[in-house]
Amino acid sequence: QPSTDAPTGRSDLGGVYDPMSGELVIFGGDPGVAVNCQSMPDFSEETWLYNPTCNTWRLSPEQGPSPRNRHATAYDSMRRRMIVFGGRWRMGSSGSYLTYNDTHALQFGVAGTPGHSWQELRPGGTRPPALSNAAAVYDPMGDRFIVFGGNTSNNGGTFAPNGKVYALTFSNNTWSELVPTSGTIPARLFHAMALDPKRNRLVVF
């Protein structure tokens, strides 16, 4: 049990671990509580940081992306920052969602200081469509953030899976579509994905 106030229970959030500070950082998610056994989606814009050494949580005062859940996140190990892409939001408990294809970065403070700062990256190039439920990784060899899959529908009752792969190259802050030279897999969402660094490939399940 942490020794300080902690974030409320939530789902559909994103988070990363920063090995230099030892902190776990989470952003956004759905803190909605079911009513009469019916889900009541809600959307958070909170950024929380957990220090395992001190067993403490703290709420960041920095203004981050707009409230959302089901976004994709990955840790940029070269620059010590969390990258957040996409996600969804809506006003109230019914109607269409607003789905995003924006990209934000939470920069970790230098060693020994607590400061963290958010920045919208605003990349150029061929951006992915607005997506929720996508998966993402950081590729250190190519210095790029890679997104695959996800849901392009803004209707909570239907799904429209994405089957394309997009890469945000940080050296020029530009999105591009990665088109495989051979082989395909079906479009999907709610999947798991990781980078296999020894073979320089994505593994999707």
N, C-alpha and C positions, 0 to 999 in steps of 0.2 A: 504494500500500500504506500503510495507516495505521501510525502510529508507536507505537501502543499495542495491547493486546489488543483484539480485536474480537468481535462476536457470531459464534457458529458459523453455518454455512449453515442456512437454514431457508426454508420456504414458508408460504403461508396466513397471513401476518402483516399488521399494519396499521401505518400510519405517516403522519406529517404533517411539513411544513416550517414553522418559525417564522421569518418574515422579520425580526423585530426582533433575535433572537439569532443568526440564521443557522444554527440547528441543525436537523438532521434527527433526528426521534425515532421509534423503532419500538417496538412492544409485541407480545408474544405470538408466536404462530406455531407451526410444526411443524418442530422440528429433528431429527426422526427420520431415521435412515439405513436405506436398504433392505437387507434380508438375503436372499441368494439370489434377487435380482431381485424380491422382494416388499416392498411398502411396509410400513413399521412406524411408524404414526402416533404422534407424541409431542406434548406440549403444554407451552408455555413461559409463565411468568409474568414474564419479564424485560422491563425497560424499558431500552433503550439510547439514548444520545444521541451523535450525530456532529457534531463541530465541523470544518467544512471549512477554516476559516482555519488551525487548528493541525494539521489532518489527524489528529485523535484521536477515538477512541471512549471512552466511559465508561459503566459499568453503574450505573444509579441504585440507591441504597440504599433508596429509598422503597417501601413495600409497596403494590402495585397490585391490580388485579382478579385473580381466581383464574386458574390456567393455562387457556389456550384458544387455538383457532385459528379461522380463517374468520369473524372478527368484522368489523363495519363500523366505519370510522373517518372522521372529518372534522375540519377545523380551524376552531374558533370564533374568528374574527378579531377580534371585538369584545372578547373577554375573554382572548385569547392562551392557548388551551387546546385540547388534543386530546380529542375526544369518542369514546368507545368503546361500541359497542352489540352485545349478543348474542355469538354464537360458539358453539363446542361443545367438549366434553371427554369423555373416558371413561377408565376405569381399565383398563389392560392393552391388548392388541392385538385384542380381539374383544368382541362384545356391543354393546348399544345405547349411543348417545351421550347425554350430558346436554347439552341445548341451552338457551341462556340468552336472556332478554329484559331483562337488567339494563343500566343505563347508568352509565358512569363518566367522569370528567373528570380529565385531567392538566393542572394549572395550571403554566404557565411562570413562572419567577421574574422579578422586576422587572429591568429592564436593569442590567447590571453585576454581578448576583449569580447564583450557580449553582443556587439552590434551586428545586426542583420538588416538587409535592405532588399526590397522588391523592385523589379524593373520589368516593364513590358518590352519584349525584344523587337517586335515589328519587322520580321524578316521579309525579304522579297522573294521572287521566284514563284514556282508553282506550288502554292500552299495546298495542304490537304483540305478536303471538305470539312465542314463542321461535323464533329464526331463526339459521341459519348461511348464509353465502354471500349475504348481502344487500348492497346498495350504499347509500351515504349521502353527503349533501352538507350543507354549512352555507349557509343562505340569509340573507345579511346584511340584506336589505330587510325580511324578516319576523322577523328575529332568531330563527331556528328551525333545528333539526337534522331533516333529512328522510330517511326510510328507505323504500326500495322493493324489492320482490322478496325473494328468499331462499328457503331450504329449511326447511320446518316438520317434516320427518321426522327422527327420531332413529335411523333404521336406516341403517347405512352402505351398504347395498345398494340402497336405493330413494330416490327423490326425490319431494318433495311441494311444488311451487313455490307461492310466494305472489304474488298479483297486486295486493295492496293497498298504498296509500301512507299513511305515518304521519308526523306532524310533532310534534316536541317543542318547544313554545314556551317560551323561556327566561324571559320576563317573568313567567310564572306557574308555571313548572316543571310543565307539563301536556302529556300526550300527547293527540292527537286524530287521527282518521282523516280523510284528505283524499279526498273523493269527487268525481271529475271530473264536471262538468256535461254533458260530451259526449265521446264517443270512449272506447275502451278498447284496451288491448294485452294480449296473453296473459301469464299469470303466468310467472315465470322466475327463474333463479338463475345464478350465475357470469357476470353481465352487467357492462357498464361504464356508468357514469352520471356526468354532470357538470352543473353549473349554468350556464345561459346568462344572465348578469346583465343584458345589454342588453335581452333580451326577457322576463326574469323567468319562466324556464321550465326544467324538467328536460329533459335530452337523454339518452336511453337507447339503448344499442346492444347 
